[in-house]
């Protein structure tokens, strides 16, 4: 009788499907959906969970994982969690007139405030990483002192002119190069 109960319980569990494998990291279908919901919420776009949009989100998540791997390997400093509160307050002020409107939008997109804060912190971390890693006018970090170099670079202001465009191009080139050396497998059944 106990065995029958365990089998019934086990079959009731929902198993999350693998959507993408990036190196040794697995990205699940629910993570892709969460990422897509957050992106559309923050960009104030209509909620679209179609197969094409899920695939597009997964593709961006591959780049994010490659960046995350580099940040962990090279020990880039991370923003402080408290910075998310100020970023969230600014976002709310810019996009929502009243609290009820904000809460309704969270519910509509199926995201939580904690997820929004986490995404805002991640966006800030990527900006700091990109500036530190690809700003051509800054010197390379001194050997053995990556964290100090990261802090110095993160505090610098971008040079006027087309430096931002150059940084974006360098990031795109680097991501393309990293994708070429990283095992990336999309599970097609997750995008049907």
N, C-alpha and C positions, 0 to 999 in steps of 0.2 A: 504494500500500500504506500509506503514511504517513497519507494522508487518511482511509482506512478506520479505522485505529487511533485517530485523533483523534475521529472521529465516535462510535466505540464507547466511548471514554473519556468524552466529553461526555455521552452518554446515561446513563452510570452515576452521574452527579452527582445528588444530591438537591437539589431546589429547595424552599426554604421558602416557604410560602404566606403572603400578606399577610392578616392578620386584621382590623386596624383601621388607619385613617389618622387621625391627630390633627394638624390643621394640616399642617405639612410633615413630620412624623415618622410613620414606618411602624412598626407593631408586628406582628411576625410570629406565625404560629401557634405556633412553637416557643417564643417568648418568653411567650406566654399560658400554654402548658403548664408551662414552668419556673416562672412566677409562681404558678400554681395549686398545683404540687407543693410549693413553698416555703411558701405560706400554710397548706396542710394539714399540713405537717411542723411548722411553728412552733405551730400551734393544736392539734396532736395530734389531728387529725380523720382519719377513714378516707380513704384515697386514692380520690377520685372524679373521673375525667377525662371525665365525661359532657358532652354538648353544652351542657346548661343550666349546668353549673358552669364550663365554658370561657367561655361568654358572660358570666356573672357576673364572672369574673376579668378578662375584657377590659374590661368596664364600669369596674371599679375601676382598671384600668391607664390608662384615659382620664383619670380624675381625677388619678392620679399624674403623668401626663405634663403636665397643665395646671399642677400644682404645680411640677414640675421646670422648666418654661418660666419661670414666675414667679421661681423661685429663681435661675435663670441670668440673667434680665433685670435683676433688682434686686440681683444679686451678694450673696445671702445667704451667710453663712459656713457651711462644712460641718464636720461632726464630724471629728476626727482618726481615721485608720484604726486606731490603737492602741486606741481605745475599743471596737472590736468584740470584742477579746479578752476584756475583762472582761464584756461583755454575753453573749458566748457561754458563758463559764465559768458565769455565773449561770443561764443557760438549761439547760445540761447538768446542773447540780446539782439544779435544780428538777424535771427531767423524766426523767432517766436515772440509774439506780443504778450502772451499771458501763459502762466504755468499750465493751465488746462490744455492749451494748444500743444505745448511741448510734450506733455504726458500722453496725449492722444496720438501724436506722431510716433512716439516710442512704441506704443502698442500696435499701431498700424504696421510699422516696419518689423515688428517682432524683435526689437533689440532692447537692451537694458541700459540704464545710465552708466553702470560699471563697464559695459562693453564699449560705450562711446568714449569714456575716459581713457580706457586702455588703448583704443584706436588713436585718439588724439596724442597720447604719449608716444605711441609708435611712430606717428607721422613726424613728431618733433625729433625723435631719435634718428629717423632716416634723413631728415634735413641736416642735422648735425653731422651724421656720418658722411653724407654726400659732400658737405662743405669741407670737412676734415680730410677726406680721402681724395677728392678730385679738384680742389681749388688750385689751379695751376700756379698762381702767383705766390703761394705759400711754400716754404721749404719742406722737404721731406722730414718725417719725424726722426729724431735722433735714435740711433740703435739702442735697444734696451729700455727706452723711456717712452713707450707708446702712449701711456695714459696722460703723462704731462703734455705731450704734443697734442693730444686730442683736446685737452682742456684749453690750451693756448689757441688752437685753431677754432674751436667752437666759439670763442669769445671775439673773434675778429669779424670785421664788417666786410661784406663783399666789395670788391673794387668796382667803380663805375665802368660803364661800357658794356661789352657783350660777355662778360665773365660768366654770368648765369647760363647763357647759351652754351658756352664752352664746357661748363661743368655738366650740364645735361647730356651733351654729346659724349663726354668722357664716361659718364655713368652708363649710357646706352652701350658704348663700345665694350666696357668692362663686363656688363651683364651678358652681352652676346658671347664674349670670350669665356666667361664662367659657365654659361649654359653648354658651351661646346665641350667642356671638361667635366661636367656634372651629369650623372645619370638622371634623366627626367623621363618618367613614364606616366602618360595620361591613360587612365582606365576609361575607355570609351563608354562603357555601360553606365557610368555616372553622369554622362552628359546627353542622355537620350530622352 
